[in-house]
Amino acid sequence: MAGADEKPQGFLSRPMTRRAFVGTGLGATGALGAAAAGGGALGYFLHRVNQVERFPPGELERLRGGAVPILFERHPVLGHAVPWRPLGAFPTPVEPLPAPDGAPDVRFLVKRDDLTSSLYGGNKVRKLEHFLAEAELLGRTTLVTVGGIGSNHGLATALHGRELGLRTEVSLFDQPVTDDVRRNLRGFLHAGAGLHYEGGQAAAFLRARRLLDEARGRGERPYFINVGGTSRLGVVGYVSAALELADQIRRGELPEPDRIFVPLGTCGTAAGLVVGLRMAGLRSRVSAVRVVGLFPSNALMVRHFARDVTGWLRELDPSVPSVDVGLGDFEVHTEHLGPDYGVPTQEAEAALRWATPRLTLETTYTAKTMAACLNYCRERSEPGETVLFWHTYNSAPVPQASSLEGLPRGLRGVVDPGPESGP
Ligand SMILES: Cc1ncc(COP(=O)(O)O)c(C=O)c1O
């Protein structure tokens, strides 16, 4: 978002969690009014986070330091307008996986986006290459973001931001506590992130807004990154990721996948992939596995971000192919979420065991997606199909703080105080 100084006020002043729509006790008219207000607030918020500043082409080029991402290779005019700086190691490899039991004819592959960076990998690195570029071009000193208490996005932001001399303030909301959540909290402390714990999601967004004000009050220049790193600029990272895959197919590293499985959280990863695959002329169908409650994780949001990013890129460079993403162009699998976001399911645990030790999965995003993928291979795939699992979780070791100093009081019981070495 031109994100930075902009305050997503309309959204922040109207709580938008799933709970806000459940059990409110409103009559039909009240519920409709609340839905309309919520929809308006969401529209306003999306509009604000989707703004991107314009910079002189020379400054954009300086920040790239001679590197050229594949999107700019294909459409050089975009290089004069879209902020980007290198952070990760690309292309990430595509590797074969054993065919799942019961699906011996499936050609099963994995796209190793867990290896995007040895500092902290996973899907957030491709998004951060854009955000941290914009923050640097705007001369921002502090990153402010929102996430669950074990947020991979928040941790990736804190670790990669720190490498560039930027401090991160994260507003955290509750999610079920797992070993990965504990590890990420110690990782936040190691990265020197300012942690602010609010419990509820709406309160965490409000706190983020206050953090922006407080940072300005201290004379800092804050930059806001939306939850999950999803906004027009973040989505571009996954448009490029799909072009990268298309290039690997062209080079003969893999056949064109029939299906690509990816987690669906804030929708940026799936939306970017759908657009990039179509731009590259591939027919691979994205199967997005919903791992978050209906808001904000649904097909309408995927389509919104897909259309928004396509329109924006074409406005900047008319050589970008016109792809009109509709609801029929991808699938959303809803049956693997389980009771709620972050709650491990038996199927996810079984999928995690299936993948271990070859792949490092976790039970919030990637194991639920792997469960959907294995299910698909066993029950719905055609003989000879190529199915690709897009790995989005970091597999680099997470550095652990030895002291719990800086951990908000409300989270003290979450992270075991000893032994002080961490996992
Ligand atoms: C490991 C992992 N996979 C997938 C996702 C979902 O990506 P998106 O929010 O772009 O839908 C996230 C988001 O936080 C994540 O941490």
The ligand as an SDF file (V2000), in Angstrom:
LIG
                    3D

 16 16  0  0  0  0  0  0  0  0999 V2000
    3.1260  -21.1320    5.2380 C   0  0  0  0  0  0  0  0  0  0  0  0
    2.0310  -20.3470    4.5840 C   0  0  0  0  0  0  0  0  0  0  0  0
    1.4270  -20.8540    3.4990 N   0  0  0  0  0  0  0  0  0  0  0  0
    0.4280  -20.2000    2.8810 C   0  0  0  0  0  0  0  0  0  0  0  0
   -0.0200  -18.9870    3.3410 C   0  0  0  0  0  0  0  0  0  0  0  0
   -1.1790  -18.3370    2.6570 C   0  0  0  0  0  0  0  0  0  0  0  0
   -0.8120  -17.3910    1.7120 O   0  0  0  0  0  0  0  0  0  0  0  0
   -1.8360  -16.2370    1.3500 P   0  0  0  0  0  0  0  0  0  0  0  0
   -2.0770  -15.4660    2.6250 O   0  0  0  0  0  0  0  0  0  0  0  0
   -1.1430  -15.4550    0.3060 O   0  0  0  0  0  0  0  0  0  0  0  0
   -3.1080  -16.8780    0.8820 O   0  0  0  0  0  0  0  0  0  0  0  0
    0.5870  -18.4060    4.4620 C   0  0  0  0  0  0  0  0  0  0  0  0
    0.1130  -17.0930    4.9490 C   0  0  0  0  0  0  0  0  0  0  0  0
    0.4180  -16.6080    5.9690 O   0  0  0  0  0  0  0  0  0  0  0  0
    1.6440  -19.1100    5.1080 C   0  0  0  0  0  0  0  0  0  0  0  0
    2.2350  -18.6140    6.1990 O   0  0  0  0  0  0  0  0  0  0  0  0
  1  2  1  0
  2  3  1  0
  2 15  2  0
  3  4  2  0
  4  5  1  0
  5  6  1  0
  5 12  2  0
  6  7  1  0
  7  8  1  0
  8  9  2  0
  8 10  1  0
  8 11  1  0
 12 13  1  0
 12 15  1  0
 13 14  2  0
 15 16  1  0
M  END
$$$$
